[in-house]
Amino acid sequence: MSVFCRAVVCLAVAVPGVAQSHAFARATIKRARSAEPRNERVRVLRNGDLIATATPPITLLAYAYDVPVNPSQRLSGVPEWAFHEPYDIAATAPADFTDGTRREMPSRIRKMIRGLLKDRFHLVMRITKKTMPVYTLRVARGGPKLQAASSAEKNCIFDTDPTKGCHAFINDALGHPLHAAAIDMSDLARYISNWTDLPVVNRTALIGLFSVGTEGWIPMRLPPPPPGATPAGNPLARFAGLPTIFTVLGKLGLELKRQQDTLPVYTVERFERPVAN
């Protein structure tokens, strides 16, 4: 699976009033023993430990800030090496990680990964709010046509190997079909944002995990054809015959509505290769 096709854990709202650690107790970072993209995998265990294998920093950056891994208007300034240099990372959660509720844990993990990126990669991130056109993901007239997942959220761990965890898509066919065993609507919005021409924001109000399986669709964002390319050389030619994402979502009882929204926009001002330990 390509690094540009990773899913990330949904953001939960932390419950205030409980003093909890928001940093990993310790972390080991080394250049990956394998540089093969197919060996990339990120896991967050139930106790909060992070295990990343052959993982480029962009994957953790996208995970921590809840943005697509593909270039987008919501994230800029990421150095080229962060997309291609893989690392093996093992980070141990603080002893009090399991003291909070299950709902708090995704938010705490994001904060701990942000701290890891700041401490070990010297990340400096500028965050601003910007009003922009977006697609809002909504339930279509007639209601959703979604199948409930066999896994319950309480039994899930985040794992970019979707055959072993939740909140991840299998990207194994042309056109990025929506194929996953246990994802929520925020996962779906984030995943398709990698190839839509506008950010996608979940406004479905649907709660729970779902199993989905659709055909591929024509990406909205593709590199331009090279100068002098024949029609067959146009990148869109590969996707001839596939439906649009609007058609694919319609079969799930969902739709995209274009409107204005205000979203956080992230600009990387500093990001350095870590010192291995």
Secondary structure, DSSP 8 states (H G I E B T S, - for coil): --GGG----------TT-----S-SEEEEEE-S---GGG-EEEE-TTS-EEEEEE-HHHHHHHHHT--SS-BTTEE---THHHH--EEEEEE--TTGGGS-TTTHHHHHHHHHHHHHHHHS--EEEEEEEEEEEEEEEE-TT----EE-SS-GGG--EESSTTTSBS-----STT---EEEEE-HHHHHHHHTTTSSS-EEE-----S-EEEE------S------TT--GGGSGGGGGTT---HHHHHHTTTEEEEEEEEEEEEEEEEE-------
